[in-house]
Amino acid sequence: MVDEFGRMRVSLRGARDRLSVGGEVLNSEVRQAVAELRNEMREVRKAVEDLTPLGPAPLPTDSGKE
């Protein structure tokens, strides 16, 4: 019985260590993905700014109303 507990403890430690390493890898991948998304958002923002006319927006006209 004591031997079985020892094996279980070693197995649980191994599982904990694998989960810890997996969590660190996942955290690294998430950070990289967030950085890439931020860069893409900057590019989109720049593209939208380039498309936006400078100066005030034209006022709507009432040409269709009588």
C-alpha positions as CSV (number, residue, x, y, z in Angstrom):
1,M,0.0,0.0,0.0
2,V,2.8,2.4,0.9
3,D,4.5,1.7,-2.4
4,E,1.3,2.5,-4.3
5,F,1.1,5.8,-2.6
6,G,4.7,6.6,-3.5
7,R,4.0,5.8,-7.2
8,M,0.8,7.9,-7.1
9,R,2.7,10.8,-5.6
10,V,5.5,10.6,-8.3
11,S,2.8,10.3,-11.0
12,L,1.0,13.4,-9.6
13,R,4.2,15.4,-9.4
14,G,5.0,14.5,-13.0
15,A,1.5,15.5,-14.1
16,R,1.8,18.8,-12.2
17,D,5.2,19.5,-13.8
18,R,3.9,18.8,-17.3
19,L,0.9,21.1,-16.7
20,S,3.2,23.8,-15.4
21,V,5.4,23.6,-18.5
22,G,2.3,23.5,-20.8
23,G,1.0,26.6,-19.0
24,E,4.2,28.4,-19.6
25,V,4.2,27.5,-23.3
26,L,0.6,28.5,-23.6
27,N,1.3,31.8,-21.9
28,S,4.1,32.5,-24.3
29,E,2.0,31.7,-27.3
30,V,-0.8,33.9,-26.1
31,R,1.6,36.8,-25.6
32,Q,2.9,36.4,-29.1
33,A,-0.6,36.3,-30.6
34,V,-1.6,39.4,-28.7
35,A,1.5,41.2,-30.0
36,E,0.7,40.2,-33.5
37,L,-3.0,41.3,-33.1
38,R,-1.8,44.7,-31.8
39,N,0.5,45.2,-34.8
40,E,-2.4,44.3,-37.1
41,M,-4.7,46.7,-35.3
42,R,-2.1,49.5,-35.7
43,E,-1.9,48.7,-39.5
44,V,-5.7,48.8,-39.7
45,R,-5.9,52.0,-37.8
46,K,-3.3,53.6,-40.1
47,A,-5.2,52.4,-43.2
48,V,-8.5,53.9,-41.9
49,E,-6.7,57.2,-41.0
50,D,-5.3,57.3,-44.6
51,L,-8.8,56.8,-46.0
52,T,-10.4,59.4,-43.7
53,P,-10.7,62.8,-45.4
54,L,-8.9,65.7,-43.6
55,G,-11.0,68.5,-42.3
56,P,-14.6,68.7,-41.1
57,A,-17.2,66.3,-42.6
58,P,-19.5,67.9,-45.1
59,L,-22.9,68.9,-43.7
60,P,-25.9,67.0,-45.0
61,T,-28.2,68.8,-47.5
62,D,-31.9,68.9,-47.7
63,S,-32.0,68.5,-51.5
64,G,-34.4,65.6,-51.4
65,K,-37.0,67.4,-49.3
66,E,-39.7,69.8,-50.5
